[in-house]
């Protein structure tokens, strides 16, 4: 968990460490050379659309990028639970517990 004022891209590399994946799918906010290199070091493909201000745009798999919407939909469903969206819990452990409970409730529908 990071503070609300901190950019998500700063937490991308530490979250990627120790995980095996074929692809790292993210939105334009994660388009940085450091994140792309971290994905490649782990043997994963970086499926991140380039920002408009890039001098040399990078290619990415547009069909695989469409899979990202399923995760976004699930997160949107999680945010409908009152305790999850505003992060009422003070500790990361308790917050994760409520995320698990909300996820189970969504999957049991």
C-alpha positions in Angstrom: 0.0 0.0 0.0 1.2 3.5 -0.8 0.1 6.9 0.2 -2.5 8.7 -1.9 -0.1 11.4 -3.0 2.6 8.8 -4.3 2.6 7.8 -7.9 1.7 4.1 -8.5 4.7 3.7 -10.9 7.1 4.1 -8.0 5.7 0.8 -6.5 5.7 -1.2 -9.7 9.2 -2.6 -9.6 9.1 -3.8 -5.9 5.7 -5.5 -6.6 7.1 -7.3 -9.7 10.1 -8.8 -7.8 9.8 -12.5 -7.0 6.8 -13.2 -9.4 6.9 -15.2 -12.6 4.6 -14.0 -15.4 4.5 -14.2 -19.1 3.4 -10.6 -19.4 3.1 -7.4 -17.3 -0.1 -5.6 -18.4 -0.5 -2.0 -17.2 -1.9 1.3 -18.3 0.0 4.3 -19.6 0.8 5.5 -16.1 3.3 2.7 -15.8 5.1 3.6 -19.1 8.6 4.1 -17.8 11.9 2.7 -19.0 12.6 1.3 -15.5 9.3 -0.6 -15.4 9.8 -2.0 -18.9 13.4 -3.1 -18.1 12.3 -4.7 -14.8 9.6 -6.7 -16.7 12.2 -7.9 -19.2 14.7 -8.9 -16.5 12.1 -11.2 -15.2 11.4 -12.7 -18.6 8.0 -11.0 -19.0 6.6 -9.0 -21.9 5.8 -5.4 -21.0 2.3 -4.8 -22.4 2.1 -1.1 -21.7 0.9 1.4 -24.2 3.4 4.2 -24.7 2.6 7.7 -23.5 2.0 10.4 -26.2 5.1 12.3 -25.1 7.6 9.5 -25.9 10.0 10.4 -28.6 10.3 6.8 -29.8 7.0 4.9 -29.2 7.3 1.3 -28.1 5.2 -1.5 -29.7 2.9 -3.5 -27.4 0.4 -6.4 -27.9 -2.9 -4.6 -28.3 -4.9 -7.8 -28.1 -3.3 -8.9 -24.8 -3.8 -5.4 -23.4 -7.6 -5.8 -23.8 -7.4 -8.5 -21.0 -6.6 -5.7 -18.6 -10.3 -4.6 -18.6 -11.3 -7.8 -16.7 -9.1 -6.8 -13.8 -10.4 -3.2 -13.9 -14.0 -4.5 -13.8 -13.2 -6.7 -10.8 -11.5 -3.7 -9.0 -14.6 -1.6 -9.8 -16.8 -4.3 -8.1 -14.5 -4.3 -5.1 -14.8 -0.5 -4.7 -18.6 -0.9 -4.4 -18.0 -2.3 -0.9 -18.1 0.5 1.6 -15.0 -0.4 3.7 -12.8 -1.1 0.7 -13.1 2.0 -1.5 -12.1 4.6 1.1 -9.6 2.3 3.0 -11.1 2.8 6.4 -8.8 0.2 7.9 -5.7 1.7 9.5 -3.4 -1.4 9.0 -2.6 -3.1 5.7 -3.4 -6.5 7.3 -7.0 -5.5 8.1 -7.5 -3.8 4.7 -6.3 -7.0 3.0 -8.7 -9.0 5.1 -11.6 -6.9 3.9 -10.4 -7.1 0.3 -10.5 -10.9 0.7 -14.0 -10.9 2.1 -15.3 -8.6 -0.6 -13.6 -10.7 -3.3 -15.3 -13.8 -1.9 -18.6 -12.1 -1.8 -18.2 -11.1 -5.5 -17.2 -14.6 -6.5 -20.1 -16.2 -4.7 -22.7 -14.1 -6.6 
